[in-house]
Each structure stands twice: as structure tokens, then as C-alpha cells.
């Protein structure tokens, strides 16, 4: 029998041995080596080197050559493709609606990213409360701590952490922050079953109260059409004056203009950002705020986490080949997957 073909759209960095173990004897692995989108599309056609592929491993760096998996790319895929295993928790570079229309399931890599992203959020929160980023800049310019004022810095103990989206990353941050201890409150689309009683749920009808209690709001929701601009000026202004805003999710979830305005007039006491709307471009206005801790999207930049992400994505492909479905189907496609 001719083995099914799996396309690696982006190279593995860490999980070469695991890939052999997971896919050996199950599939022929084809490496995407197209340098541009036109060549990629041409080779997806019958007779091309990517014909008859049934599943795709997708890494974000593939976008440098073939672009994101938008509707045009999804429509160009061979009809044999039934699974796209995305390496990443956030799957916004893939047009999930187009995939659903073609009967293609998309999986991501939850859990694998929880520790690294949550500790990034924790660092940003601590730095924002204590102005550590400002202190480091003072030291590096031989000003010692002349730019840091204790009247503007705070301990985390006893403060209220408001988590917007209590998924795996949000809950891991909650566990870490509880050690200070902090009060933990959260708002999600619905109450999380099994959440411990020390995580207090605030539904939509109590969103204003939730925001008003927050000493720090940490954002942990996926970027989708309905969450773009979710953290609006109205939401920011409902935070208490001097509150901190932390974002390790996606830049477009926050109204950046509203965030900058709130920093300018002092409504926000500080921000900690790892993500931006137009990466790798960063709004130069953000660089002017001494109370902004800024990172270049480092949330999952550890060898440990990136290995786990690669293995999890590959495991979804293995499970699709063996069982007909993987475990990490994105929420929008769970109903489609249930029919398999």
C-alpha cells in the first residue's frame, strides 16, 4: 500500500527523534521547500510534489515563504487534506472558517505552552508592580535608581489579579500568583467546571464589577473575529485608576490607541506587553513610557516548551493517522470533529 503523505510546512528544531518515533511506518514525510507562495500553490496541484498529502504540520516560520493559511491557501489544498496540526496555542494565522467549509480539522498545542507563557505573564506583572524594567534602564545609564520612586511601586501581596480567560495559561498564572498571595478573580465566556473555589468567577452581568476590582488585568483569550479589540477603551476605563494591564495573548485583542491614551493620562499605572498588533513592528509611542515593560513576543521562547509544542503537534498527526482524530481540536471545529 502507498503510505499517506504528511507535509511539514516549517522545519522541526527540537523533536527530530520524536518525529521518527511518532510517524515511522505510518506516513511519508514531505518537506515543504517552496521559497514563495506561487511555487507552493503550483506544487499543491496534481502532479506537484505536495500532491496526495493528507495532513500538514504547520510552524509559524513557514509564513515567511508561503504566507498565512488564509482562505486562498486553504482553497488551494488538495482534497485529500483532512488535518492541519498547527504548532502553537494561538491559531489565528489559519482561516478556521475556510477549513470547516472544506472539512479540514485544525489542531493546536494547548498545555504545552502553559508554563512558559504563564511565567512570562508573571514576570511582566511583577515588573509592572515594582517598576523593575525602569530600574534596569536606570542602572544601564549610570543613574542607579534615581528614576524609581517607591511612592509608585507596590508589593503583589494582597492585590487582586483579574484574569480574562481562564484557560490553561490563565489558570497556570493563577496558581503562580496565589503564592504571593493574591486574590484571583476571572471572567470567561462561561464558568470553568472544576476551577478551585479560590478562583472567583464573574459572569458577563458582573463584568464591570470584575474590572473595578482589578489591580492587574491579565489577558488570556485567543484572537478571533469576536475578540479583536475586546479590551476596548470602555473596558480599560472601568479598571480602577492606577491598574496594570498585562498581555501575553495577541496584540489585536487590546485597543492599542486606548491603551496608550490611558497611559498618557495616568489611568493605567503600568503595562506589561509581550505581544503587539503588527508584529514585529512596535508602536514607537510605547517606547516612551518608563512604566511599560516590553518583550518581543517571548512567551514560548524556551527549548523545553518548543520541544513540547513540536511533539504535541506531531502527536495530533499521529493520532489522526491511527485513530482518525487528534485530541487538540480548536473549539470552532469540535462539532465537525465529533462527526468523524
C-alpha positions as CSV (number, residue, x, y, z in Angstrom):
1,X,0.0,0.0,0.0
2,X,1.1,3.6,-0.7
3,X,1.6,5.3,2.7
4,X,-0.3,8.6,3.4
5,X,1.8,11.7,2.9
6,X,2.3,14.3,5.6
7,X,3.6,17.8,4.7
8,X,6.0,19.5,7.1
9,X,5.3,23.2,6.4
10,X,8.1,24.6,8.5
11,X,11.1,22.7,9.9
12,X,11.4,20.9,13.2
13,X,14.0,22.3,15.6
14,X,13.9,20.0,18.6
15,X,11.8,17.0,18.0
16,X,13.6,15.1,15.2
17,X,13.8,11.8,17.1
18,X,10.3,12.1,18.4
19,X,9.1,12.7,14.8
20,X,10.7,9.4,13.7
21,X,9.1,7.5,16.6
22,X,5.7,9.0,16.0
23,X,5.4,8.7,12.3
24,X,7.7,5.9,11.3
25,X,5.9,3.3,9.3
26,X,2.7,5.4,9.3
27,X,3.4,8.1,6.7
28,X,5.8,9.5,4.1
29,X,7.0,12.9,5.4
30,X,7.4,15.6,2.7
31,X,9.3,18.7,3.5
32,X,7.9,22.0,2.1
33,X,10.8,23.7,0.4
34,X,8.9,26.3,-1.7
35,X,10.5,29.7,-1.4
36,X,7.4,31.6,-2.3
37,X,3.6,31.3,-2.3
38,X,3.3,30.9,-6.1
39,X,5.6,27.8,-6.1
40,X,3.8,26.4,-3.1
41,X,0.4,26.7,-4.8
42,X,1.8,25.2,-8.0
43,X,3.1,22.1,-6.2
44,X,-0.2,21.5,-4.4
45,X,-1.8,20.7,-7.8
46,X,-2.0,17.2,-9.3
47,X,1.5,16.2,-10.4
48,X,3.1,18.5,-7.9
49,X,5.5,17.4,-5.2
50,X,2.9,18.1,-2.5
51,X,0.0,16.1,-4.1
52,X,-1.9,13.5,-2.1
53,X,-0.9,15.0,1.3
54,X,-3.5,14.1,3.9
55,X,-2.1,16.1,6.9
56,X,0.0,19.2,7.4
57,X,2.4,20.1,10.2
58,X,2.4,23.9,10.3
59,X,5.0,26.1,12.0
60,X,4.7,29.9,12.1
61,X,8.0,30.5,10.4
62,X,6.5,29.0,7.2
63,X,4.7,32.2,6.7
64,X,7.9,33.9,5.7
65,X,7.8,31.9,2.5
66,X,4.1,31.0,1.8
67,X,2.2,33.4,3.9
68,X,-0.5,32.6,6.4
69,X,-3.1,29.9,5.9
70,X,-5.8,32.2,4.6
71,X,-8.8,31.3,2.6
72,X,-6.8,31.4,-0.7
73,X,-4.3,28.9,0.6
74,X,-6.9,26.6,2.2
75,X,-8.8,26.6,-1.1
76,X,-5.7,25.6,-2.9
77,X,-5.0,22.5,-0.7
78,X,-5.6,19.1,-2.3
79,X,-8.9,17.5,-1.5
80,X,-7.0,14.7,0.3
81,X,-6.0,17.1,3.2
82,X,-8.1,16.5,6.3
83,X,-5.9,17.6,9.2
84,X,-3.7,20.7,9.9
85,X,-1.6,20.4,13.0
86,X,-0.6,23.9,14.0
87,X,2.4,24.3,16.2
88,X,1.2,27.0,18.6
89,X,-1.6,27.7,21.1
90,X,-2.8,30.7,19.1
91,X,-4.1,29.6,15.7
92,X,-5.2,33.0,14.2
93,X,-2.9,32.6,11.2
94,X,-5.3,29.9,10.0
95,X,-8.7,30.6,8.4
96,X,-10.6,28.2,10.5
97,X,-13.9,29.0,8.8
98,X,-12.5,28.1,5.4
99,X,-11.1,24.9,6.9
100,X,-14.5,24.0,8.2
101,X,-16.1,24.6,4.9
102,X,-13.7,22.1,3.3
103,X,-14.0,19.5,6.1
104,X,-10.4,20.1,7.4
105,X,-9.8,19.8,11.1
106,X,-7.3,22.1,12.8
107,X,-5.5,21.3,16.0
108,X,-3.2,23.4,18.1
109,X,-0.8,22.9,21.1
110,X,-2.5,23.7,24.3
111,X,-1.0,22.7,27.7
112,X,2.5,22.6,26.0
113,X,2.7,26.4,26.3
114,X,1.1,26.9,29.7
115,X,4.2,27.2,31.9
116,X,6.3,29.3,29.6
117,X,3.5,31.8,28.8
118,X,2.3,32.0,32.4
119,X,5.8,32.7,33.7
120,X,6.1,35.4,31.1
121,X,2.9,37.0,32.3
122,X,4.1,36.6,35.9
123,X,7.4,38.4,35.1
124,X,5.5,41.2,33.3
125,X,3.2,41.6,36.3
126,X,6.0,41.7,38.8
127,X,8.0,44.2,36.7
128,X,4.9,46.4,36.3
129,X,4.1,46.5,40.0
130,X,7.7,47.1,41.0
131,X,9.0,49.1,38.0
132,X,11.9,46.7,37.6
133,X,12.2,47.5,33.9
134,X,12.6,51.2,34.7
135,X,15.1,50.3,37.4
136,X,17.2,48.3,35.0
137,X,17.2,51.1,32.5
138,X,18.4,53.5,35.2
139,X,21.3,51.2,36.1
140,X,22.3,50.8,32.5
141,X,22.5,54.5,32.0
142,X,24.6,55.0,35.2
143,X,21.6,56.7,37.0
144,X,21.4,54.0,39.7
145,X,17.8,54.1,40.9
146,X,17.2,57.8,40.6
147,X,14.3,57.2,38.2
148,X,12.5,54.8,40.5
149,X,10.1,56.1,43.2
150,X,8.8,53.9,46.0
151,X,5.7,56.0,46.0
152,X,4.7,54.5,42.6
153,X,5.7,50.8,43.2
154,X,3.8,48.2,45.1
155,X,4.0,44.7,46.5
156,X,1.9,42.0,44.9
157,X,0.7,40.6,48.3
158,X,-3.0,41.2,48.8
159,X,-3.6,42.6,45.4
160,X,-6.3,41.4,43.0
161,X,-5.4,39.6,39.8
162,X,-8.2,39.7,37.3
163,X,-7.7,37.0,34.6
164,X,-9.5,37.5,31.3
165,X,-9.9,33.9,30.0
166,X,-9.2,31.1,32.5
167,X,-7.8,28.5,30.1
168,X,-4.7,26.6,30.6
169,X,-2.3,29.6,30.6
170,X,-4.7,31.8,32.7
171,X,-5.1,29.1,35.3
172,X,-1.3,28.4,35.5
173,X,-0.8,32.1,36.1
174,X,-3.5,31.9,38.8
175,X,-1.6,29.1,40.5
176,X,1.7,31.0,40.5
177,X,0.2,34.3,41.6
178,X,-1.7,32.7,44.5
179,X,1.6,32.0,46.2
180,X,2.1,35.7,47.0
181,X,-0.8,35.5,47.9
182,X,-3.1,37.5,45.6
183,X,-6.8,37.4,45.3
184,X,-7.7,35.6,42.0
185,X,-10.8,36.5,40.0
186,X,-11.7,35.6,36.4
187,X,-14.0,36.3,33.6
188,X,-14.6,33.7,30.8
189,X,-17.4,33.0,28.4
190,X,-18.7,30.6,31.0
191,X,-17.7,29.4,34.4
192,X,-14.9,26.9,34.3
193,X,-16.0,23.5,35.6
194,X,-13.6,22.2,38.2
195,X,-12.0,25.5,38.9
196,X,-11.0,25.7,42.6
197,X,-13.0,27.9,44.9
198,X,-10.2,30.4,45.3
199,X,-10.8,31.3,41.7
200,X,-13.8,33.6,41.8
201,X,-16.0,33.7,38.6
202,X,-17.5,36.9,37.3
203,X,-20.0,36.4,34.5
204,X,-21.0,38.9,31.8
205,X,-23.5,40.6,34.1
206,X,-20.7,41.3,36.6
207,X,-18.0,42.4,34.1
208,X,-18.0,45.9,35.3
209,X,-17.5,44.8,38.9
210,X,-14.8,42.4,37.8
211,X,-12.8,45.2,36.1
212,X,-13.4,47.6,39.0
213,X,-11.8,45.1,41.5
214,X,-8.7,44.5,39.4
215,X,-5.3,45.8,40.5
216,X,-4.0,44.0,37.4
217,X,-5.8,42.6,34.4
218,X,-4.1,39.8,32.6
219,X,-5.3,38.9,29.1
220,X,-5.5,35.2,28.1
221,X,-8.1,34.8,25.3
222,X,-7.4,33.6,21.7
223,X,-7.6,36.1,18.9
224,X,-10.7,35.5,16.8
225,X,-13.0,37.9,15.0
226,X,-15.1,38.3,18.1
227,X,-12.2,39.0,20.4
228,X,-10.4,41.6,18.2
229,X,-10.5,44.8,20.2
230,X,-12.2,43.0,23.1
231,X,-10.2,45.1,25.6
232,X,-11.7,48.3,24.5
233,X,-11.4,51.9,25.8
234,X,-14.6,51.3,27.7
235,X,-13.2,48.2,29.4
236,X,-9.9,49.9,30.2
237,X,-11.7,52.9,31.7
238,X,-13.7,50.5,34.0
239,X,-10.4,49.5,35.6
240,X,-9.5,51.4,38.8
241,X,-7.1,54.3,38.3
242,X,-3.5,53.1,38.5
243,X,-4.4,49.5,37.5
244,X,-1.9,47.4,35.5
245,X,-2.6,45.7,32.1
246,X,-0.7,42.6,31.1
247,X,-1.0,41.0,27.7
248,X,0.7,37.7,26.6
249,X,-2.1,36.6,24.2
250,X,-2.3,38.6,21.0
251,X,-1.8,42.3,20.4
252,X,-5.0,42.9,18.5
253,X,-7.1,41.8,21.4
254,X,-6.4,45.2,23.1
255,X,-7.3,48.6,21.5
256,X,-3.8,49.9,21.4
257,X,-4.8,53.5,20.9
258,X,-7.0,53.3,24.0
259,X,-4.1,51.7,26.0
260,X,-1.7,54.4,25.0
261,X,-4.2,57.1,25.9
262,X,-4.8,55.5,29.3
263,X,-1.0,55.5,29.9
264,X,-0.7,59.2,28.9
265,X,-3.4,60.4,31.3
266,X,-2.4,58.1,34.1
267,X,-5.5,55.9,34.2
268,X,-3.2,52.9,33.7
269,X,-0.4,52.7,36.2
270,X,1.8,50.5,34.1
271,X,1.6,47.8,31.4
272,X,3.4,44.6,30.6
273,X,3.3,43.6,27.0
274,X,4.7,40.6,25.1
275,X,2.5,41.0,22.0
276,X,1.6,43.8,19.6
277,X,-0.9,44.3,16.8
278,X,1.5,44.5,13.9
279,X,4.5,42.3,14.9
280,X,7.4,42.7,14.6
281,X,6.6,46.4,14.3
282,X,6.1,48.0,17.7
283,X,4.3,51.4,18.1
284,X,7.2,53.8,18.9
285,X,4.9,55.6,21.3
286,X,5.1,52.6,23.7
287,X,8.8,53.0,23.9
288,X,8.4,56.4,25.5
289,X,6.6,55.2,28.6
290,X,9.0,54.3,31.5
291,X,6.2,52.4,33.2
292,X,5.9,50.0,30.3
293,X,7.7,46.6,30.4
294,X,8.0,45.4,26.9
295,X,9.2,42.0,25.5
296,X,9.5,40.9,21.8
297,X,6.9,38.0,21.9
298,X,9.0,35.7,24.1
299,X,6.1,33.8,25.7
300,X,7.1,30.4,24.4
301,X,10.8,31.1,23.7
302,X,12.3,28.2,25.7
303,X,13.8,25.0,24.3
304,X,11.7,23.0,26.7
305,X,8.4,24.5,25.6
306,X,9.2,24.5,21.9
307,X,10.1,20.8,22.1
308,X,6.8,20.1,23.8
309,X,4.9,22.1,21.2
310,X,6.5,20.2,18.3
311,X,5.8,16.9,19.9
312,X,2.2,17.8,20.7
313,X,1.6,18.9,17.1
314,X,3.1,15.7,15.7
315,X,1.1,13.6,18.2
316,X,-2.1,15.1,16.8
317,X,-1.0,14.0,13.3
318,X,-0.1,10.5,14.6
319,X,-3.4,10.2,16.3
320,X,-5.2,11.3,13.2
321,X,-3.4,8.7,11.1
322,X,-4.1,6.0,13.7
323,X,-7.4,6.9,15.3
324,X,-9.0,9.2,12.7
325,X,-8.7,12.3,15.0
326,X,-6.4,14.0,17.4
327,X,-7.0,15.4,20.9
328,X,-6.4,19.1,20.4
329,X,-9.1,20.3,18.0
330,X,-9.7,24.0,18.1
331,X,-13.1,24.9,19.7
332,X,-14.7,26.1,16.4
333,X,-14.2,22.7,14.8
334,X,-15.1,20.3,17.7
335,X,-18.5,19.7,16.3
336,X,-17.1,18.8,12.9
337,X,-14.5,16.5,14.5
338,X,-17.3,14.8,16.5
339,X,-18.8,13.6,13.2
340,X,-15.6,11.7,12.2
